Amino acid sequence: MATDMMGELVASQGTYLLNKQASITDRLFDKVIILEDSVITGLRTDSTYIGDYIADNEIPLKAGAFLTPLNGEVFNGINLVSGSVLLIWA
């Protein structure tokens, strides 16, 4: 997968604010930015699962954390239990 650094810096494909208890399974996204302390119980790519990104899914991730997929993949699902995150569309 080629990297479009300028597109990533300006989120050229758009963003989506996800808050409270919600999930997204029908869009691809490159990044997850944690906006406030948040609990994520599901985070998926085609070949990995949440354990590859979050060690304990019952402990809130701190505001300011920045999650990116491994090995050039893209995320294809997230399940948010509390807090708010910004998804950067792929």
Contacts in CASP RR format, 6 or more apart in sequence:
PFRMAT RR
TARGET T0000
AUTHOR 0000-0000-0000
METHOD contacts of the structure
MODEL  1
MATDMMGELVASQGTYLLNKQASITDRLFDKVIILEDSVITGLRTDSTYI
GDYIADNEIPLKAGAFLTPLNGEVFNGINLVSGSVLLIWA
1 72 0 8 1.000
1 73 0 8 1.000
4 12 0 8 1.000
6 12 0 8 1.000
7 13 0 8 1.000
8 30 0 8 1.000
8 31 0 8 1.000
8 88 0 8 1.000
11 88 0 8 1.000
11 89 0 8 1.000
13 88 0 8 1.000
13 89 0 8 1.000
13 90 0 8 1.000
14 88 0 8 1.000
14 89 0 8 1.000
15 86 0 8 1.000
15 87 0 8 1.000
15 88 0 8 1.000
15 89 0 8 1.000
16 24 0 8 1.000
16 27 0 8 1.000
16 29 0 8 1.000
16 86 0 8 1.000
16 87 0 8 1.000
16 89 0 8 1.000
17 35 0 8 1.000
17 84 0 8 1.000
17 85 0 8 1.000
17 86 0 8 1.000
17 87 0 8 1.000
18 24 0 8 1.000
18 78 0 8 1.000
18 80 0 8 1.000
18 84 0 8 1.000
18 85 0 8 1.000
18 86 0 8 1.000
18 87 0 8 1.000
19 80 0 8 1.000
19 83 0 8 1.000
19 84 0 8 1.000
19 85 0 8 1.000
20 80 0 8 1.000
20 82 0 8 1.000
20 83 0 8 1.000
20 84 0 8 1.000
21 80 0 8 1.000
21 81 0 8 1.000
21 82 0 8 1.000
22 80 0 8 1.000
23 42 0 8 1.000
23 77 0 8 1.000
23 78 0 8 1.000
23 79 0 8 1.000
23 80 0 8 1.000
24 77 0 8 1.000
24 78 0 8 1.000
24 87 0 8 1.000
25 76 0 8 1.000
25 77 0 8 1.000
27 76 0 8 1.000
27 77 0 8 1.000
27 87 0 8 1.000
27 89 0 8 1.000
28 74 0 8 1.000
28 75 0 8 1.000
28 76 0 8 1.000
28 89 0 8 1.000
28 90 0 8 1.000
29 74 0 8 1.000
29 75 0 8 1.000
29 76 0 8 1.000
29 77 0 8 1.000
29 78 0 8 1.000
29 87 0 8 1.000
29 88 0 8 1.000
29 89 0 8 1.000
29 90 0 8 1.000
30 68 0 8 1.000
30 69 0 8 1.000
30 74 0 8 1.000
30 75 0 8 1.000
30 88 0 8 1.000
30 89 0 8 1.000
30 90 0 8 1.000
31 66 0 8 1.000
31 67 0 8 1.000
31 68 0 8 1.000
31 87 0 8 1.000
31 88 0 8 1.000
32 40 0 8 1.000
32 43 0 8 1.000
32 66 0 8 1.000
32 67 0 8 1.000
32 75 0 8 1.000
32 78 0 8 1.000
32 85 0 8 1.000
32 86 0 8 1.000
32 87 0 8 1.000
32 88 0 8 1.000
33 64 0 8 1.000
33 65 0 8 1.000
33 66 0 8 1.000
33 67 0 8 1.000
33 85 0 8 1.000
33 86 0 8 1.000
33 88 0 8 1.000
34 61 0 8 1.000
34 62 0 8 1.000
34 63 0 8 1.000
34 64 0 8 1.000
34 65 0 8 1.000
34 66 0 8 1.000
34 67 0 8 1.000
34 85 0 8 1.000
35 63 0 8 1.000
35 64 0 8 1.000
35 83 0 8 1.000
35 84 0 8 1.000
35 85 0 8 1.000
35 86 0 8 1.000
36 63 0 8 1.000
36 83 0 8 1.000
36 84 0 8 1.000
37 60 0 8 1.000
37 61 0 8 1.000
37 62 0 8 1.000
37 63 0 8 1.000
37 83 0 8 1.000
38 60 0 8 1.000
38 61 0 8 1.000
38 63 0 8 1.000
38 80 0 8 1.000
38 81 0 8 1.000
38 82 0 8 1.000
38 83 0 8 1.000
38 84 0 8 1.000
38 85 0 8 1.000
39 57 0 8 1.000
39 58 0 8 1.000
39 59 0 8 1.000
39 60 0 8 1.000
39 61 0 8 1.000
39 80 0 8 1.000
39 81 0 8 1.000
39 82 0 8 1.000
39 83 0 8 1.000
40 50 0 8 1.000
40 54 0 8 1.000
40 57 0 8 1.000
40 61 0 8 1.000
40 78 0 8 1.000
40 79 0 8 1.000
40 80 0 8 1.000
40 81 0 8 1.000
40 85 0 8 1.000
41 50 0 8 1.000
41 57 0 8 1.000
41 79 0 8 1.000
41 80 0 8 1.000
41 81 0 8 1.000
42 49 0 8 1.000
42 50 0 8 1.000
42 57 0 8 1.000
42 77 0 8 1.000
42 78 0 8 1.000
42 79 0 8 1.000
43 49 0 8 1.000
43 50 0 8 1.000
43 53 0 8 1.000
43 54 0 8 1.000
43 67 0 8 1.000
43 75 0 8 1.000
43 77 0 8 1.000
43 78 0 8 1.000
43 79 0 8 1.000
44 50 0 8 1.000
44 75 0 8 1.000
44 76 0 8 1.000
44 77 0 8 1.000
44 78 0 8 1.000
45 69 0 8 1.000
45 70 0 8 1.000
45 73 0 8 1.000
45 74 0 8 1.000
45 75 0 8 1.000
45 76 0 8 1.000
46 73 0 8 1.000
46 76 0 8 1.000
47 71 0 8 1.000
47 73 0 8 1.000
48 69 0 8 1.000
48 70 0 8 1.000
48 73 0 8 1.000
50 57 0 8 1.000
51 57 0 8 1.000
52 70 0 8 1.000
53 67 0 8 1.000
53 70 0 8 1.000
54 61 0 8 1.000
60 82 0 8 1.000
60 83 0 8 1.000
69 75 0 8 1.000
74 90 0 8 1.000
75 87 0 8 1.000
75 90 0 8 1.000
78 85 0 8 1.000
78 87 0 8 1.000
END
